[in-house]
Amino acid sequence: MTSKIIVITGVNRGLGRAMTDGFVRLGHRVLGCGRSVDAIHELNTLHGPNSHFEVVDVTNDEAVRDWAANCLNLAGTPDLLINNAALVNHNAPLWKVPASEFSMVVDVNINGVANVIRHFVPAMLVKRNGVIINFSSGWGRSTAAEVAPYCATKWAIEGLTKALAQELPQGMAAIPLNPGIINTDMLRTTFGSPARDYPGAEKWAKTAVPWVLGLGPKDNGLSLTVGEPH
């Protein structure tokens, strides 16, 4: 397989970290961001210098702009852009979710995705090439009690991504992707101890990484779930 340039947000831990390790293991070049200084240092030590990782808050449009400029300068246009960074609210009925927490979930899960698209996709459009994957959720296509803010943002990602898909030229794709149910810190926050009944991120990545690499223009605008035929 030809080596790809892959940009991923939220590489500190969980799915982002597992995908990063998996892509690099297969010989791809990964440019990632996260908010943990220690995790980013570890990733640069482990996978540098071919891959590169920076501390970036995706809710900060200027910081994303600078990060994108640096990535494009270092590696060129990404073949695969993955918006993975996300937050879930602490379990609570909607009327008990503090305004500050609601805003933070929206800022990361929607505004963060838009910021990344704003600063990476123009370069991809010049080449009329590349796949944009915005991580959705089962709760982007259904709902559950006590996670209304998270559901709202993931339903928004479905609509945002499908609209983006209609704006792209032939040869490109935007895909809202449900990764499935994985035992991560985020799931443990919501499910508690039953989260351990689901596969961990590393096990998930063994299936997800090659599956994601198979996505292309034929999948533009489709709501997909990792592992399903496409």
Phi, psi and omega in degrees: 000135178296137180296135181250155170264120187236127176253129181226136172263156177069048184271001183304318190200182174058222185295321181299315179293316181296319177295318179303308180300320181292316179296316180297319180301328180273002175096013180268157180262121185247133172242116188230165176221159176194179185256354180268117179300315182296316181294320179294320177299316179299317180295319178295323178293320184283318190245353180287167000268354183296317173264160186213139185227141182227153173279114183218136171263111186294345177283349180263104186299321180293321178295320177294320178303313181292320178296316179299316179299320180292318178298315181295325178289321183286317192234346184091192186290132179291144172275333183219123180244116186243113174270098184253330185302133181198158174235153170240144177287156171294141183308124178188149170301149187308318185288351178257359178281121180300148181302322181294322179290318177302314182296321181294319178298316178295317182299314181286311191283334179246302182297322178299318178297315180297321179298315180296316178299317183303324188255349177253323189294325178306321178292325178290325179295326179300320180271352183051045184210144173128155180241131178251120179247119175253117183292123174260219183188163168302332177273013167262355181229358175211186181221165174210154178294147171075006173230034183303317179300316179295314177303315181302317182289323182284328170297321178298320179297322176300311181292316179302315184290321179293324175293317177302320180302326180285344182265347185276150175284165174302145181101349179240171178208144169236128189227123169278120190241122172273116182286344186101189182258115186232143180284091178237175176304321181296317180293321179296326176299323185269314187270335188073213185299329177299346178301333183291350177284352182253157182295149176284171184297321183294317178296316178303317185296332180298328175271317189292319185299306178296327180295314179298322180295342179273357180284148182201193183305330180296341184262007184304125175082359182274136171278110186244162175231134183307131176094342180280152176301146179210000000 
